[in-house]
């Protein structure tokens, strides 16, 4: 019998897959404090993981743990050095969230470019026509879109951008130019050049030493004052203080931020009072359909691991 810890609840569609297997049992762990995880996890053979952190301080107590299945694609909340040294397998839901995230980017771009929030507020405040002339809006058509990172999300996004008649450039040193061209994009080798020409920038990269603060004041200075920056990837790939300052100084037009360097966001975070930023609570994947897909894949990855039939596209190479 394989014992699986479900760290934080997810959609019941995933739990039903375990229910169908006689050799699997599971327990949902809602208290994700270090103290409770150190107490509970040592008895489990595998675990699922959403946004909680698994540090070496927790993992060193888990001698039976063989596999971690992430409910998502990011894994900066796992101590990678520790699991590599201790031969713990890490799996992700690699093809579950690209549709929802790409749609969320489009929602943010349209909300900002059309002034949706300002228009809605003006009607509710009884200012039906009086404030329209003060709200800046613009079309997506013929605008330059820069997609940084061309995995599944970037590829889903480019199709949506092209349907709006946008001109799309892609920066991803690990993706062949022919593939980008086949999606109707233009491969960019130097980000500085692309920053100067872009009306929209959307980030789709993991948080690594290479991508930490990849958007900062130095390259924001290269951007158009009409540029809109969207981040649905990971907090930390944008220097938050630099972005806040740039927006307040009208160096760029606006931003849509779904992910933050520290979550949940504190009430003192500078973004909270910056009206040029559209915020969402790390919810780009949180559609009904995506919740089901991620839950099912998270569970299936665990099952496949122990039944020795892992889908290699779900495996994180450490």
N, C-alpha and C positions, 0 to 999 in steps of 0.2 A: 504494500500500500504506500503510495507516494503522498506525502503530506505537503500541501501547498498553502502558503500564507498569501492572502489577498490584502495587500497593504493599501488601505483606502478603498472604499466601495467603487465599483463600476457597474455598468449596465448588466442586468440579469441575464441577458443573452449569452454573455461569456460564462457565467456560473452554470448555466444549463449544459454547456459542453462538458464540464466536470461531472455534473450529475449523471450524465450518460455513461460515465466510465466507472466501472466497479473497482478499479485499482487506484482511484484517486479520491482523496478527501481534501477538504479545504476549510479554512477559517478566515473570516473577514476581520481584519485588525483596524479598528477605527482610531484608537489612541496611537498616534505615530511619534510620540515623544521618544527621545533616545533611550530613556530609562525603560519604557515599555517594550520597545523593539529589542533591546538587549535581553530582556527577560523572556520574550516570546519566541523570537526567531530561531534560536538554537535547535529547536525540535523539528524544524521544517526542512524538507528536501529541496524545495524551490519556492520562489515568491514572485508575485507581480508587483509592479511599482508605478505609481502615478507621479505626483510632484514632490513627494517626501524625499529626504536625502538618506542614502545608505553610505555612511562614512566608514573608514577603517575601524574607528572606535566601536561601531556596531558590528561590522562584518567579522571582526576577529573573534567574536564569540560564536559565530555560526559555522561550526566545523562540518555540519551535514549539508550545508547549502551548496547546490551544484549548478543552479541556473536562476537568473533574474530575467523576467520578461517585462519590458517597459510598455506601458500603456501610452504609446506615442513613439516619436522618432528621436527625440533628443535624449542625451544620457549624461549631461553635465552634473546631474544629481547623484551619480554613482562614482565611487572611488575606483577609477579605472586601473590605477597601478596595483591596488590591492587585489582586485579580482583577476588580473592577469597573472600575478605571482601565485595566486592560489587556485588557478585553473577553474574559475567560476565563469560559466558561459553567460553572455549578455545578448538578449534578443530584443528586437524592436518591431513595431507594427508598421512595416516599411511602406505598405501601399494602401493605408486606410484613410489618411487625412488630407491628401492632396486636393481633392475637390473642394472640401469645406474651407481650407486655408486660402486657396486661390479665389474663391467667392468672397471671402472676408476682405481680401485685399481690394477687390473691385468695389465692395461696399464702402470701404474707407475712402478710396479714390473718388467715388461718386459723391459721397456725403460732403467731402471737403470741397471738391470742385464746383458743386452746385449750391453750396451754402445751405444745405438742408436744415441743419440745426438752427441757424439764424432765421431762416424763413419760417420754420415751425414756431419758433419763439415769438416772432413778430405778429403772427396771426393770433396766438394765444394771449398776447399782451394788448390786443386791440389796435395794433399798428399795421393794418392790412396792407396798405400801399405806401405808407409814409417812409418806411425804412428800406425799400427795395434798392434805391439808387446807391445806398451806402454798403450794400452787400456785394462783394466781388465774386463773380462766378465765371467759369470758362468751360469749354468743351474738351473732351478727351480726344476727339478726332484730330488726326495729324500731329498730335503731341509726341514727343520723344520719351519713351519708356526705357529705363535701364533696370534689368533684372540681374541681381547679383546672386549667383548660385542657380544651377540649372539641373536640379534633380527633378523628382516627380512633381513637386509643387511649382517650380519654375516652368516646367513644360505644360502644366495645366493652365498656368497663368498666361503664358504667351498666347495661347489660343483665344482666351477671353479678350486680351488686349487687341489682337488682330481683328476680332469681330467689331471692335470699336474704331477700327481704322487707325490704330496707333502705329508708330514706327518704333520697333523694339530692338534694342541692343542687349547683348548678354555678356556678362563677365563671369567666366568659370574656367580657370586654367586647366581643369581636369576633364573637360568635355571637348570632343572633337568639333572643329568648325563645320564639317559637313552635316553633323547632327543638328547643330543650331540652325544652319541654313535650311534644313529640311522642315523646320518649324516656322520658317519665315523670319527668323531673327538674324542679326548681324553680330558676329563674335568680336568682342573688344579685348584687346591685350593690355591696354593701359587704362586703369581706372581714372586717372586724373583727366584724361581727354574726355572720357564719357561723362564725368561730373559736370564739365563745362556746358555740355549740350543738352542735358536731361531736364525734362519737365517733371518727371516722376521717377523715383528710385524705390525699388522694393527689394528687401533683403531676405535671402533664403539660404543661409549658411549656418552651420553649427557654431557653437561658441568654443573656440580654441585659442591657443596662444597667438596664432596667426590672425584670427578674426577679431580678437578683443579690441574694442574701440576703433574698428576699421572706419567708422564714420566719426570724425572729430572736427575740431575747429579748423585745422589746417586744410582739410578738403572741403568743408562746408564753405569756406571762403572762395572756392572755385565755382560753386554752384550759382545758378540763376536765382534772382530774388523771387521768381515765380515757381521755384521747385517745391515739390511735395515729397516728403520722405515717409515710407511705410515700413514698419518693422513688425512682422509676425513670426520672426525666426527665434531669436533668443535675446533676452536682456543681456547687455554687456557688449554687443557688437556695435552699439551706438554709445558714445560718451554722452550720458544724459545731461550733465551740466552744460556741456558745449551746445547741445541741441536746444536746450531751454534758452540759453543766452542768445543764440542765433535767431530764434523765432521772436524773441522780445525786441531784438534790434532790426527786425524785418530783413534779415539776410536771406532767409528762405520763407516761402509762403505759409506752409503748414506741415503737419505731420500726423500720421496715424500710428499709434503705439499699442500693441497687444501684449507685449512682453517687457519685463522690467528686470533690472539687475538684481533687485531684492524684492521678493514677493512674499506676502501681499504688500502693496504699496502703502507707505505710512502717510498720514494726513499732512505731514510736513514736506512731502516730496514736491519739488518745484513744478512738476507737471500738473499737479492738482489745480493750481490757480492760473495755468497758462491756457487761455481760451483758444489759442491757435493749434492746440493738439487735441485730436480726437482719440479718446482712450477706450480700451476694452480690457476686461480682466483675464487675460490669457485664455480667451474663449474662442479663438478662431476655429478650433476643431470641435467645438461643443454643439454641433447640430445633432438632431435626433439620429440621422443616418450614420454620421461619423462615430457617435458614441457606441452604436451597435457594432459597426465594423471593428473599431479599436478593441472593444471588449472581447469580441469573438476571436480576433487575431491574437490578443494577449494570452487568452486561455489556450488557443490552439498551439501557439508556440511552445508553451509548457508541455502540453500533451505530446507534441511532435518530438520534443527533446528526449523525453523518457522513452518514447517508442522508436527512437533512433531514425527519425525521418524528417530532420530539420530542413526547412526551406532556406537555402543558403543566402537568399536575398534578405532574410530577416536577421542574419547573424552579424554582430558587430565584430570586426576584425581588430584585435588588440595587439 
